[in-house]
């Protein structure tokens, strides 16, 4: 009986030791893991500082603005880009189809082109708004963006700028319609359509529609650049971008 008790006691003591070792191992592991996390996120003791990570995310967004958004400001920047080309709203698609059926295809083409011209004109005002938003990125913002989805940086920028950009784009598009002749073309186009027999009369206001479509196009193009930087090491064109986005490769 004493032998059994002794064996039982030894087993219990061994188990206790194993538990203690396991706890120590886990605590040590957690500490090492925290060090690794701190290292990866550029906190104390890391190779990358908080400022490095903030600046790396700013560079990525700057690339999106310079490499992609500026394309939209060129002639046919919207019209020749199928990703962002502004098509007619549903209520005007019937206008387009009907005019083409009666031999007014050129007029319909011109009407589509001028609304894209207006968007190109408005986007020229976007860069200063973006630059200000990019400057405001904090380390917490940067960390969440870096370890987030493929479009996290774009989503951040959209949340910071959408309202201001809309307020800037809307009056510019309205003026652009006049400058590029969109108001006259669409007035003529819609009047031609409304003069046809057996059609439902339309009189839409295109300013709001084109404003929103222009904004959508801008953020689509920034997302395109962000995904390139995240998924293609060759798109990381500075040492800082390569170092910072190497962190997200292991998220």
N, C-alpha and C positions, 0 to 999 in steps of 0.2 A: 504493500500500500504506500509506504514511504517513497519507494522507487517511482511509483506512478505520479505521486504528488510532485516529486523532484523534476520528473520529465515534463509535467504540465507547466511547472513554474518556469522551466527553461524555455519552453515554447512561447509562453506569454512574454517573457523578457525579450526573446528574439523578435517577436512581433512588434513589441514596443520600439525596439531599436530600428526595425524596418520602417515603422511609421515615422519616427523621428528623422531618419535619413531621407525618407520621401518628402517630409515637410521641408527640411533644409534644402533638398534638391529643388523643390517647387519654388521656394522663396528665392533661392539663388537664381533659378531660371527666370522668375518674374523680374528680378532686378536686372539680369542681363537683357531680358526682352525690353525692359523700359529703356535701358541704355541704347539698345538698337533703335528703338522708336525715336528716342531723343536725337540719336545720330542721324537717322533718316530724315527727320523733320527739321534738322538744322537748329536744334535747341542747344543748351549748354554742352560744350564739349564736342559738338559736331563740326564737321568740316565746312558745311554750309551754314551761314548765319541766317537769322530771320530776314535780314535785309536782302540777302542773296535770293531767297525764295520769293520774296515780294517782287524784287526786280526781275526775276526770271519769268514770273507770271505776267508782269507788265510788258516784258519783251514779246511774249507769246501773243498777247492781245495787240500790241503795236504791229506785229507782223500781219495779223489778221486785217488790221485797218489799212496798212500800207500795201500789202500784197493783194488783197481781195476787194476791200470797199472802194479803193481808188479806181478799180476797173469799172465800177458801176457809173462813175462820173464821166467816162469817155463817151463819145458819140456811139450810139447803139450798145452801150454798156448793159442796158436792160434788154433791149429789143432783140439783140443777137445772142443772148445768153438764155438758153432754154430752162436753166435752173431757176431763174428769177424773172423771166419775161412776164410782163403784166398782161394778162388776157382780159377780155371783157367780162364784166359782171353778168350773171345769168340773165338779168332782165334786158341786157343789150345784145346777148348772143343771137337772139331772134332777129334783131336789127341787122347784124352783120350777115347772117345767112340770107335774109330776104334781099338785101341790097346786092349781094353777089348773084342771086338768082335773076335779078332784073338788069344785070350788066353793069353794076356800080361797084365792082370788086376793088378798083383802084382807090375809090373814095373810102371804102371800108378798110383797106390796108393803111391808108394815110391816117385814118382815125385811130387805129391801133398803135401806129408808130408815135403819134404825138403824145399819147398818154405816157408812153415809156420815156419820151424825151423830157417830159415834166418831172418824172421820177429822177432821172439822171441829174437834172438841174438842182433838185432839192437835196440830194445826197451830198452835194459839195459842202453843205453846211454841217454835216455830221461829225467830221473829224475833230473840231475843237471840243465838242460835247463829249466824245469818246475819250479824248486825251485827259480831260478833267476827271472823268470817272475812273480811268485807269490809275491816275495819281492817288486816288483814295483807297486803293487796295491795302488792307491791313494783313498782318501775319495770319490771323485767324481766317480771314477771307482766303488768303493764298493757300493755306493748308487744306481747307475744305475743297477749294477748286482743284488743287493738285491731285487729291486722292478721290475726287468725285468722278462723275460720268464724263464721257467724251466731249460733251458740250457744256461742262460746268462753267468754264470761263465765259463763254458766250452768254449763258443764262444769267451769270452775275452782271455782265455788262448790260444786258437787256433790262434787267430789273432796275439798274441804276439810271438808265438813259431813255427808256421807252417814252415816258410821259413828256420829258423835255424835247425829245426829238419830234414827237407828234406835233407839239406846239410850234416847232420851227418849220417842219415840213409842210404842214397844212397851208399856211399863207403863201409859202414859196411855190407850192404846186398850183395854187390858185392863180398866182401871178404868172407862173410858167405857162399855164394854159393860154394866157393872153399873149405872152411873149413868143411862144412857138406856134401860135395860131390854133391851138387845140380847141379853144372856146368857139372860134368861128367854124372850124372844121366840123366839130360835133354838133353845133347848131345847124349847120347845113345838112349834115348827115341825118340827124334826127328829123329835121323838117322834111327831107326827102322821103324818109321812111314813113313819117306820119301822113304824108300826102298820098301814099299808096292806098288803094281801095282794100277794104276788108282786113285792115290790120288794127291791132290794139295800140292806141296812142301811148307813147312813152315820153318821159321828161325827167330822166334821172340826174342827180347831182353827183358828178364823178370825183369831186375833190377828196371827200372822205375815203372813198374806195381806193383811189390811187395812193393816198397817203399811207394807208395801212399796208397796201401791197408793196410799196417802196420800203417800208420798215421791215416787212417780212423778208424781202430780198437782201437787205443789208445784213440781217442776222444769219441768214442762210450762208452767206459768203464768209462771214467770220467763223461760223461753225465749221465750214469746209477747211479753213486754215488750221483751226484748233485740232481737228481730227488728224490732219497731216502731221502736226508737231507731236501729237501724242503717240501715233502709231507708226511713224516713219522717222527713224533716227536721222536719216539724211536731211530731213526738213528742219532739224535743230541747227540753225546756222551760226550759233555763237557758242563759246565755251560754257557760258552760264546756262543757256537753254539745255545743252547736253547734260550738264551736271544736275540741274533741277529736275528735268523730266526723266532722268534716270531713276529718280526716287519713285515716281509713279509706275515705272515698269514693273516694280515688285510689290505693288499694292495688293 
